[in-house]
Amino acid sequence: MIPNYLFLILLFVFHCQVVSNKSNLTQKESDIFAEWAGLSTNDPIHQKEMDISWNQLISRRTLITDYVNRKEHNPQVKTVVYPFSGIDVLNLFSFYPTCENYILFGLEDPGYPSKYSELSEKEKTIVKLGIRNLSNHLAGRNYFTYRKMKEETKKKELNGAYPVFVAFLKRMGKEVLDSKEESIIGQGIEYKGFQIILFDPILKKRQTLTYFKIFLIGNEGSPGDGLFEYFSNLGEIGIFTKSAEYLFHGEKRKSFRDLLLKQATFIVQDDSGFPIRFFPESKWKRTIFGRYEKSWNLSGAVHPEEQPELIQLSKDTNDEILPFPFGYGYLGTKDNRQSAVLVFKKKQN
């Protein structure tokens, strides 16, 4: 017979597990989210098109997951930040699957709250077309171009990134429990965003995804500007970044770059993220998956730094070619010969 106090403890634990999956959504909201994701039968065309792109995307996610598991990839962080993210949740969760908090920022309008229920059927069709256009775009190259994201999310019917995030998260098997508006107040500026409360039925845990629209001019990251306070208060973080147009190369965004790196203990990126010079071997364990030979000059992007140290690391590692595309190397070769995942883990003092 179980003593009363043990019974009460077991009852409390069970109660916590149950309420962790409690949704605050109305049935109407849940139906809309399923419609966006192409998981309802209300729109067979949208459902079929989303199935096609997501069969490819989930297949790639499985490929990435199996690959990193073989490499004993195990980031032990609760919070991960994804600078210049766009709407790329698939790669983020593939490399950081078990975090509690995911914080992303990009140039797309948040689009929260959505006015979808007030739209005409024709306007709703435009929203779903935008979602699947972006889904197809990601499936084709494993990254977004700013031009394509802007083209779709700026449409007044879609009105921002929120519906796309929700559709993608649901397609990944996440349950959306709730969402709310979020913002960071700076000096004469408000960085608008939203937070989505998720439940992962496989991990059996809650997760949050927070997105902000942040355009880094180059002077952000100083005390009093809002961004400094927000990111400083996160504590230790992981960072994920890819296809970032080399925006942290050079010194223009030094303050914000230093702010993130000061708190980072684990980083996953391609060569367009942080230059390797910030990760001396004495302080960081440096790993490369795949192969790196050079960076790529992109029209209108920051000119990438020369990184002979990264070239040497790749030569010394002599890793196999990645079985999936990652970063801009795919642009120049049309295959994975120039795809490389860089993993930097801070050493314990």
C-alpha positions as CSV (number, residue, x, y, z in Angstrom):
1,M,0.0,0.0,0.0
2,I,1.3,3.4,-1.0
3,P,1.7,5.9,2.0
4,N,-0.5,8.9,1.7
5,Y,2.3,11.4,1.2
6,L,3.8,9.3,-1.7
7,F,0.3,9.1,-3.2
8,L,0.0,12.9,-3.1
9,I,3.4,13.4,-4.7
10,L,2.5,11.0,-7.5
11,L,-0.8,12.7,-8.0
12,F,1.0,16.1,-8.1
13,V,3.5,14.9,-10.7
14,F,0.7,13.4,-12.8
15,H,-1.3,16.6,-12.6
16,C,1.8,18.6,-13.8
17,Q,2.2,16.3,-16.7
18,V,-1.4,16.7,-17.7
19,V,-1.6,20.5,-17.4
20,S,1.6,20.9,-19.4
21,N,-0.4,19.9,-22.5
22,K,-3.4,22.1,-21.8
23,S,-4.2,24.4,-24.7
24,N,-5.7,27.9,-24.3
25,L,-6.7,28.0,-28.0
26,T,-10.3,28.0,-29.1
27,Q,-11.5,25.3,-31.5
28,K,-11.7,27.9,-34.2
29,E,-8.1,28.9,-33.8
30,S,-7.0,25.2,-33.8
31,D,-8.9,24.6,-37.0
32,I,-7.3,27.6,-38.6
33,F,-3.8,26.4,-37.6
34,A,-4.5,23.0,-39.1
35,E,-5.7,24.7,-42.3
36,W,-2.6,26.7,-42.6
37,A,-0.4,23.6,-42.1
38,G,-2.4,21.7,-44.7
39,L,-3.5,19.2,-42.1
40,S,-7.2,19.6,-42.6
41,T,-9.3,18.3,-45.5
42,N,-11.0,21.7,-46.1
43,D,-8.6,22.6,-48.9
44,P,-7.4,19.5,-50.7
45,I,-5.1,21.4,-53.1
46,H,-3.2,23.1,-50.2
47,Q,-3.1,19.9,-48.3
48,K,-1.6,18.0,-51.3
49,E,1.0,20.7,-52.1
50,M,2.1,21.0,-48.4
51,D,2.4,17.2,-48.3
52,I,4.8,17.2,-51.2
53,S,7.2,19.9,-49.8
54,W,7.0,18.5,-46.2
55,N,7.7,15.0,-47.2
56,Q,10.9,16.4,-48.6
57,L,11.6,18.6,-45.6
58,I,10.9,15.9,-43.0
59,S,13.0,13.5,-45.0
60,R,15.9,16.0,-44.8
61,R,15.3,16.6,-41.1
62,T,15.5,12.9,-40.5
63,L,18.7,12.8,-42.5
64,I,20.2,15.7,-40.4
65,T,19.0,14.2,-37.1
66,D,20.5,10.8,-37.9
67,Y,23.7,12.4,-39.0
68,V,24.2,14.6,-35.9
69,N,23.3,11.7,-33.6
70,R,26.1,9.6,-35.2
71,K,28.4,12.6,-34.4
72,E,27.3,12.6,-30.8
73,H,26.0,16.1,-31.1
74,N,24.5,17.0,-27.8
75,P,24.0,20.8,-27.1
76,Q,23.2,21.2,-23.4
77,V,21.5,24.6,-23.4
78,K,18.0,25.7,-22.3
79,T,17.8,28.7,-24.6
80,V,19.0,29.1,-28.1
81,V,19.2,32.3,-30.2
82,Y,18.9,32.3,-34.0
83,P,20.0,35.7,-35.5
84,F,18.9,36.6,-39.0
85,S,16.6,33.5,-38.9
86,G,13.8,34.2,-41.3
87,I,11.2,31.4,-40.7
88,D,13.7,28.5,-40.6
89,V,12.5,26.5,-37.7
90,L,13.2,23.2,-39.3
91,N,17.0,23.5,-39.2
92,L,16.9,25.1,-35.8
93,F,15.0,22.3,-34.2
94,S,17.1,19.7,-36.0
95,F,20.3,20.9,-34.4
96,Y,18.8,22.0,-31.1
97,P,15.9,19.6,-30.6
98,T,15.4,19.7,-26.8
99,C,15.8,23.3,-25.7
100,E,13.1,25.0,-23.7
101,N,13.3,28.4,-25.3
102,Y,13.9,29.4,-29.0
103,I,14.5,33.0,-29.7
104,L,14.6,34.1,-33.4
105,F,14.9,37.5,-35.1
106,G,14.7,38.5,-38.7
107,L,13.5,41.2,-41.0
108,E,10.0,39.9,-41.6
109,D,7.0,41.6,-40.0
110,P,5.6,39.5,-37.1
111,G,2.1,39.4,-38.5
112,Y,0.5,38.8,-35.1
113,P,-2.3,38.7,-34.3
114,S,-3.6,37.2,-37.6
115,K,-6.9,38.5,-39.1
116,Y,-7.4,35.3,-41.0
117,S,-10.9,34.7,-39.9
118,E,-12.0,38.0,-41.2
119,L,-10.7,37.4,-44.7
120,S,-12.7,36.4,-47.8
121,E,-12.2,32.9,-49.3
122,K,-10.1,34.4,-52.0
123,E,-7.9,36.2,-49.5
124,K,-7.5,33.0,-47.5
125,T,-6.4,31.2,-50.6
126,I,-3.6,33.9,-51.0
127,V,-2.5,33.3,-47.4
128,K,-2.2,29.5,-47.9
129,L,-0.5,30.0,-51.3
130,G,2.1,32.2,-49.5
131,I,2.7,29.5,-46.9
132,R,3.3,26.8,-49.4
133,N,5.4,29.0,-51.6
134,L,7.8,29.5,-48.7
135,S,7.5,25.8,-47.9
136,N,8.5,24.9,-51.4
137,H,11.3,27.5,-51.3
138,L,12.9,26.0,-48.2
139,A,12.5,22.4,-49.5
140,G,14.4,23.3,-52.7
141,R,17.5,24.8,-51.1
142,N,17.4,24.4,-47.3
143,Y,17.5,28.1,-46.7
144,F,15.3,31.1,-47.4
145,T,16.3,34.1,-49.5
146,Y,15.3,37.5,-48.1
147,R,13.7,38.4,-51.4
148,K,11.3,35.5,-51.4
149,M,10.4,35.9,-47.7
150,K,9.7,39.6,-48.3
151,E,7.7,38.9,-51.4
152,E,5.4,36.5,-49.6
153,T,5.1,38.0,-46.0
154,K,4.6,41.5,-47.3
155,K,1.3,40.5,-49.0
156,K,-1.5,42.2,-47.0
157,E,-3.4,39.0,-46.8
158,L,-0.5,37.0,-45.1
159,N,0.6,40.2,-43.3
160,G,3.7,38.8,-41.7
161,A,5.5,35.6,-40.5
162,Y,3.2,34.3,-37.9
163,P,1.0,32.0,-40.0
164,V,4.0,30.5,-41.7
165,F,5.7,29.8,-38.3
166,V,2.6,28.2,-37.0
167,A,2.1,26.1,-40.2
168,F,5.7,24.9,-40.1
169,L,5.7,24.1,-36.4
170,K,2.5,22.0,-36.7
171,R,4.0,20.2,-39.7
172,M,7.0,19.3,-37.4
173,G,4.6,17.7,-35.0
174,K,4.5,20.5,-32.4
175,E,1.2,21.2,-30.7
176,V,0.5,24.9,-30.5
177,L,-1.0,25.7,-27.0
178,D,-1.1,29.4,-27.1
179,S,0.5,32.6,-28.5
180,K,0.9,36.1,-27.4
181,E,2.4,39.4,-28.5
182,E,5.9,40.2,-27.4
183,S,8.0,43.3,-27.8
184,I,11.4,44.8,-26.8
185,I,11.3,48.5,-26.0
186,G,14.4,50.4,-27.0
187,Q,15.4,54.1,-27.3
188,G,12.6,55.5,-29.5
189,I,12.0,52.1,-31.1
190,E,9.8,49.1,-30.4
191,Y,10.9,45.7,-31.7
192,K,7.7,43.9,-32.2
193,G,7.2,40.1,-32.1
194,F,5.3,37.2,-30.7
195,Q,5.7,34.1,-28.6
196,I,4.2,30.7,-29.4
197,I,3.8,28.2,-26.5
198,L,4.4,24.7,-27.8
199,F,4.1,21.1,-26.5
200,D,6.3,18.4,-28.0
201,P,4.4,15.1,-27.7
202,I,7.6,13.0,-28.2
203,L,9.7,14.9,-25.7
204,K,6.6,15.4,-23.5
205,K,7.7,19.0,-22.6
206,R,6.7,22.5,-23.2
207,Q,8.8,24.8,-25.4
208,T,8.5,28.4,-26.4
209,L,9.4,30.0,-29.7
210,T,9.8,33.8,-29.7
211,Y,10.2,35.9,-32.8
212,F,11.1,39.6,-33.2
213,K,11.5,41.8,-36.2
214,I,15.0,43.3,-35.6
215,F,17.1,45.1,-38.2
216,L,20.6,45.6,-37.0
217,I,22.0,48.9,-38.3
218,G,25.3,48.5,-36.5
219,N,25.0,50.4,-33.2
220,E,22.8,48.0,-31.3
221,G,23.9,46.2,-28.2
222,S,24.8,49.1,-25.9
223,P,23.3,49.5,-22.4
224,G,20.0,51.2,-22.5
225,D,19.0,50.3,-26.0
226,G,16.6,47.6,-25.0
227,L,18.3,44.9,-27.0
228,F,21.3,44.9,-24.6
229,E,19.0,44.4,-21.6
230,Y,16.8,41.7,-23.3
231,F,19.7,39.5,-24.5
232,S,21.8,40.1,-21.4
233,N,19.0,38.7,-19.2
234,L,18.9,35.4,-21.1
235,G,21.9,34.0,-19.3
236,E,23.9,31.3,-21.0
237,I,22.7,30.6,-24.5
238,G,23.3,28.5,-27.5
239,I,23.4,30.1,-30.9
240,F,22.3,28.8,-34.3
241,T,22.9,30.8,-37.5
242,K,23.2,29.9,-41.2
243,S,22.9,31.7,-44.5
244,A,23.5,35.0,-42.5
245,E,25.1,37.0,-45.4
246,Y,28.3,37.3,-43.3
247,L,26.6,40.1,-41.2
248,F,28.8,39.4,-38.2
249,H,32.0,39.6,-40.3
250,G,33.9,42.9,-40.0
251,E,33.3,45.4,-37.2
252,K,30.0,47.1,-38.2
253,R,27.9,45.0,-35.8
254,K,30.6,44.5,-33.2
255,S,28.6,45.5,-30.1
256,F,25.7,43.2,-30.7
257,R,28.0,40.4,-31.8
258,D,30.0,40.7,-28.6
259,L,26.8,40.8,-26.6
260,L,25.8,37.4,-28.0
261,L,29.2,35.8,-27.8
262,K,29.7,36.9,-24.2
263,Q,26.8,34.6,-23.2
264,A,27.2,31.8,-25.7
265,T,28.4,28.4,-24.6
266,F,27.5,26.4,-27.7
267,I,27.3,27.5,-31.3
268,V,26.1,25.8,-34.5
269,Q,26.6,27.7,-37.8
270,D,27.9,27.8,-41.3
271,D,30.8,30.0,-42.4
272,S,28.5,33.0,-42.8
273,G,28.0,33.3,-39.1
274,F,30.8,34.3,-36.7
275,P,34.4,34.2,-37.9
276,I,36.5,31.4,-36.4
277,R,38.8,34.1,-34.9
278,F,36.4,34.5,-32.1
279,F,36.8,30.9,-31.0
280,P,40.4,30.3,-30.0
281,E,41.3,26.7,-29.5
282,S,42.4,27.4,-25.9
283,K,38.8,28.3,-25.0
284,W,36.6,26.4,-27.5
285,K,36.3,22.9,-28.7
286,R,36.0,23.3,-32.5
287,T,34.4,20.8,-34.7
288,I,33.6,20.8,-38.4
289,F,31.1,18.5,-40.1
290,G,31.5,18.4,-43.9
291,R,34.1,20.4,-45.8
292,Y,35.0,24.1,-46.1
293,E,37.2,25.6,-48.8
294,K,36.1,29.2,-49.2
295,S,33.3,31.7,-48.5
296,W,31.1,33.1,-51.1
297,N,30.8,36.7,-52.2
298,L,27.1,37.5,-52.4
299,S,25.6,40.4,-54.3
300,G,24.7,43.2,-51.7
301,A,26.0,41.2,-48.7
302,V,29.0,41.9,-46.4
303,H,32.3,40.9,-47.9
304,P,33.4,37.7,-46.0
305,E,36.6,37.7,-44.0
306,E,39.4,35.4,-45.2
307,Q,39.6,32.4,-42.8
308,P,42.7,30.4,-43.4
309,E,42.3,28.9,-39.9
310,L,39.0,27.5,-40.9
311,I,40.4,26.1,-44.1
312,Q,43.1,24.4,-42.1
313,L,40.6,23.0,-39.6
314,S,38.7,21.4,-42.5
315,K,41.9,19.9,-43.9
316,D,42.9,18.5,-40.6
317,T,39.5,17.1,-39.9
318,N,39.1,15.7,-43.5
319,D,35.4,14.9,-42.8
320,E,33.1,13.2,-45.3
321,I,30.9,15.3,-47.6
322,L,27.7,16.2,-45.8
323,P,24.6,14.2,-46.9
324,F,22.5,17.4,-46.9
325,P,23.0,21.0,-48.1
326,F,24.0,23.6,-45.5
327,G,24.9,27.2,-46.2
328,Y,25.9,29.0,-49.3
329,G,28.3,26.3,-50.6
330,Y,25.3,24.8,-52.4
331,L,25.0,28.0,-54.5
332,G,28.4,27.6,-56.1
333,T,28.5,23.8,-56.5
334,K,24.9,22.7,-56.8
335,D,25.8,19.8,-54.5
336,N,27.0,19.3,-51.0
337,R,30.8,19.4,-51.6
338,Q,31.1,22.8,-50.0
339,S,28.6,22.4,-47.2
340,A,30.0,22.6,-43.7
341,V,28.5,22.8,-40.2
342,L,30.7,24.4,-37.6
343,V,30.2,23.5,-34.0
344,F,31.9,25.4,-31.2
345,K,31.6,24.3,-27.6
346,K,33.0,26.5,-24.8
347,K,35.5,24.7,-22.6
348,Q,35.0,24.6,-18.9
349,N,37.5,26.7,-16.9
